Amino acid sequence: MKVPAIKKLVETQTIESLRQAEELLIDEKQPDFEIEGADEGEQLTHIFGAIWILNHMHDHGTDFKTALREFTQKVRISIS
């Protein structure tokens, strides 16, 4: 997981375009926009992160940095 890749998606894509990209990757097709990542798994991780952050920003009225901090905290807890 690379934070700059997630940030780029948050800044340039909508939730709908990210969901469509997720479906395309699952179907082993390439989305219409670039998603950084070494493989499809890392690309999906970046998409999931961007979707989570965009939803959190919308639902809680927070800025990107706050939503990113909460997302990375959840990731840390899930892998520990």
N, C-alpha and C positions, 0 to 999 in steps of 0.2 A: 504494500500500500504506500503510495506516494502522495503526500499532501498537495504538492503543486499540481498534480494531475487532477485531483478532486476539485481544487480551487478553480482551475481552468474550466472544468465542466459546469460548476456552479455559476461562474460568471458568463458563460456563453450559451448555455442550453436551458431549455424549459424541462419541467418534470415530464411532460408528455413526450418530448423528443428523447429523453433519457430512458423512459419506459419502452419506447419503440426500439431503441438501440439495444436494450436488454433482451428483448424478444428476438431481435435479429442475431445477436451473439449466441443465444441459446440454440437457434436454428442453424448455427455455424455459417452465418452470413455477416458481411461487414456493413456497419451503419454508414450513413451519409456523411458523418463527421469523424474526425480523428479522436480516438480514445487512447491515451498513452497506456502502456503496459507491456510487459514482456510476453504475455500470453493472454488467452481469453479469460482465464481465471482472474488475473490481475486487473484486466479491463473491467470485468464484472464487478470486482471489488470497488473500483473507482466509481462506477455507475451507481452502485448501491449507496456508497458514501455520499455522493452528490445528491441523490434523491432524498436520503435521510436528512441531510443538512438543509436542503431547500424546504422540505416539509416542516422541519423544526423552526426555521426562520419565519415561515408563514404562520404556523400555529402559535408561536410564542412571541412573535414580534422582536426577535433577537437579530443581532448582526451576524455576519459570517464568522467572525472570530469566536464568538460565544458558542455558536452552534458547532463549529469545528472542535472546540475544546470538549464539549459534551460528547460528540461523536467519538473522538479519540479516547476519551475516558471509558466509554462503553466497549470499545475495541480492546483496550488494555484489560478490562475486567473479564471479558470473554475468553481471552487467551491465557489468563493467569490461573 
